[in-house]
Amino acid sequence: MTVIDRPALTAMLADGVASMGLPIGNNQIDKMISYLALLSKWNSVYNLTAVRDPREMVKQHLLDSLSAAHVFTSAKNVLDVGAGGGLPGMILAITFPGVRISMIDTVSKKTAFLTQAKAELGLANVTVHTGRVEVLEVAQKFDVITSRAFSELNNFVNWSGHLLADGGRFIAMKGVAPDEEIGRLPAGWEVEQVEPLSVPGLKAERHLVYIKKTVD
């Protein structure tokens, strides 16, 4: 099993958080490293992520998720579709304890991990669903629906559009700007903005795609 060097990883994460100017405290940083340790531990058995090196996990998972955190400052009820090992959902839940974060994945071993992480990290604002998002029903719709490295944008919108509250929006985390995917969006939806992101220590393209319903 991979050995976690908590002090080194904590310093690395703290430096990245500082460079992005995020208002995240030491307790939250510590909780994110605890999450990373859990992810690494479970990953040795359940293969939750292809990234094995904890230092790379800090860059490619924690800081990558945090690069989009500024978008969620006014969110109240967020759904992370295809949550996998909890990215960005778990990081958003730690960053914004007052925001309700729901995560859904079809793979039960992944949602078992999310449920365990929720319990061990004491994240009362987290709800975990197992199953297909297209059949999910909730009492209150979401003002933001997000995904990271999920399916094509048209699938993302078609499968989860019934869960978006009036006036809400989709925010998809993508690598290279997905111009062709944007061109295949279903009728009734439009892209508000494509925002390039910068992730400390990561030399790769990252973009946020904001999608909303078109106004009749």
BELLIN-V82474 format. One record per residue. N is the residue number from 0. RES is the residue in one small letter. OMEGA is omega in whole degrees, -180 to 180 (NA if undefined). NEAR is the number of other C-alpha atoms within 8 Angstrom. D_FIRST is the distance of its C-alpha to the first C-alpha in Angstrom with 2 decimals. Layout:
N/RES/OMEGA/NEAR/D_FIRST
N/RES/OMEGA/NEAR/D_FIRST
This chain:
0/m/-178/4/0.00
1/t/177/8/3.81
2/v/-180/4/6.39
3/i/175/7/9.31
4/d/-172/6/12.70
5/r/-179/7/14.87
6/p/-179/6/18.21
7/a/-180/7/17.84
8/l/178/13/16.67
9/t/179/11/19.41
10/a/-180/8/21.96
11/m/179/9/21.15
12/l/-179/12/21.54
13/a/178/9/24.62
14/d/180/8/26.20
15/g/178/10/25.83
16/v/180/12/27.27
17/a/-179/8/30.11
18/s/178/8/30.93
19/m/178/8/31.33
20/g/-178/6/33.45
21/l/180/8/31.73
22/p/-177/4/32.77
23/i/-176/8/29.32
24/g/-178/6/28.99
25/n/179/6/26.44
26/n/179/6/25.57
27/q/177/10/24.84
28/i/179/12/22.72
29/d/180/9/20.70
30/k/177/10/20.39
31/m/177/11/19.22
32/i/175/11/16.37
33/s/176/9/15.54
34/y/179/10/15.72
35/l/179/11/13.41
36/a/177/9/10.74
37/l/-180/9/11.47
38/l/180/11/11.54
39/s/-180/11/8.12
40/k/-180/10/6.85
41/w/-176/11/9.50
42/n/-180/11/9.13
43/s/-179/8/6.40
44/v/-170/6/9.40
45/y/178/8/12.42
46/n/-178/8/12.44
47/l/-180/10/14.15
48/t/178/7/14.36
49/a/180/5/14.54
50/v/-176/7/13.57
51/r/-177/10/10.02
52/d/-178/7/11.03
53/p/178/12/11.42
54/r/176/7/14.86
55/e/176/10/15.89
56/m/178/12/14.93
57/v/-178/13/17.36
58/k/-170/13/20.02
59/q/-179/9/19.72
60/h/-174/11/19.00
61/l/-178/14/20.13
62/l/177/14/23.00
63/d/177/10/23.97
64/s/-178/12/24.46
65/l/179/11/26.24
66/s/179/11/28.60
67/a/-172/11/30.31
68/a/-177/10/30.46
69/h/-178/7/34.08
70/v/-171/6/35.23
71/f/-175/8/34.25
72/t/-179/7/36.07
73/s/-180/5/38.96
74/a/178/9/37.12
75/k/-173/8/37.46
76/n/-170/12/35.86
77/v/173/14/33.18
78/l/175/13/31.60
79/d/-175/14/28.46
80/v/-176/13/28.90
81/g/-169/11/26.06
82/a/179/14/23.68
83/g/179/10/20.49
84/g/175/11/17.60
85/g/-178/10/20.33
86/l/9/12/21.56
87/p/-169/14/24.08
88/g/-178/13/24.85
89/m/-180/9/22.38
90/i/176/13/23.10
91/l/-179/13/26.80
92/a/178/14/26.65
93/i/-178/11/25.27
94/t/-176/9/27.77
95/f/-177/8/30.71
96/p/178/9/30.61
97/g/180/6/34.20
98/v/177/11/33.55
99/r/-178/12/32.78
100/i/174/14/29.83
101/s/178/13/29.51
102/m/178/15/26.85
103/i/175/16/27.31
104/d/-180/16/25.35
105/t/-174/8/26.30
106/v/-172/9/22.85
107/s/179/8/22.38
108/k/178/7/18.57
109/k/179/12/18.65
110/t/173/15/21.35
111/a/176/8/19.62
112/f/-179/11/16.79
113/l/179/11/19.65
114/t/178/9/21.46
115/q/179/8/18.63
116/a/177/10/18.11
117/k/-178/11/21.90
118/a/-176/8/22.10
119/e/-179/6/19.44
120/l/177/9/20.84
121/g/-177/6/24.40
122/l/-177/10/25.56
123/a/-178/5/28.96
124/n/-176/10/30.02
125/v/171/12/27.57
126/t/-178/8/28.61
127/v/177/10/26.49
128/h/173/9/28.29
129/t/178/10/27.24
130/g/-179/10/29.62
131/r/-176/9/31.69
132/v/-177/10/33.02
133/e/178/7/36.45
134/v/179/6/37.09
135/l/174/7/35.68
136/e/-179/5/38.42
137/v/180/6/38.31
138/a/-179/4/40.96
139/q/-179/4/40.74
140/k/-171/9/40.15
141/f/176/12/37.93
142/d/173/14/39.34
143/v/172/13/36.39
144/i/-175/13/34.31
145/t/174/12/31.50
146/s/179/13/28.92
147/r/180/12/26.46
148/a/178/7/26.23
149/f/-177/8/27.90
150/s/176/6/30.77
151/e/-178/7/34.06
152/l/-179/11/36.09
153/n/175/11/38.80
154/n/179/8/36.41
155/f/-178/11/34.83
156/v/-179/11/38.36
157/n/-175/8/39.82
158/w/-174/9/37.09
159/s/-179/10/36.83
160/g/-179/8/40.27
161/h/-177/6/41.57
162/l/-177/9/39.16
163/l/179/14/40.35
164/a/175/8/42.85
165/d/-179/5/46.16
166/g/179/7/45.81
167/g/180/10/42.02
168/r/172/12/40.08
169/f/172/13/37.14
170/i/-177/12/34.80
171/a/175/11/32.62
172/m/-177/13/29.95
173/k/175/12/30.35
174/g/175/10/29.64
175/v/180/7/32.91
176/a/-171/9/35.99
177/p/-175/8/36.48
178/d/-179/6/40.25
179/e/177/6/40.62
180/e/179/10/38.71
181/i/179/10/40.94
182/g/-180/6/43.93
183/r/178/8/42.89
184/l/179/11/42.66
185/p/178/8/44.76
186/a/179/4/48.18
187/g/-180/6/48.38
188/w/180/10/45.41
189/e/177/9/45.41
190/v/176/10/43.12
191/e/-171/8/43.98
192/q/167/8/41.92
193/v/-173/10/39.21
194/e/175/7/37.56
195/p/-180/8/35.57
196/l/175/10/32.55
197/s/-180/8/31.10
198/v/-179/11/27.42
199/p/177/9/26.79
200/g/-176/5/25.05
201/l/-180/8/25.03
202/k/179/5/27.62
203/a/179/5/28.07
204/e/175/10/30.76
205/r/179/13/30.29
206/h/168/13/33.07
207/l/177/14/33.97
208/v/-180/14/36.54
209/y/-178/12/38.78
210/i/177/12/40.66
211/k/175/12/43.42
212/k/177/9/46.20
213/t/179/7/49.34
214/v/-180/3/52.40
215/d/NA/2/55.28
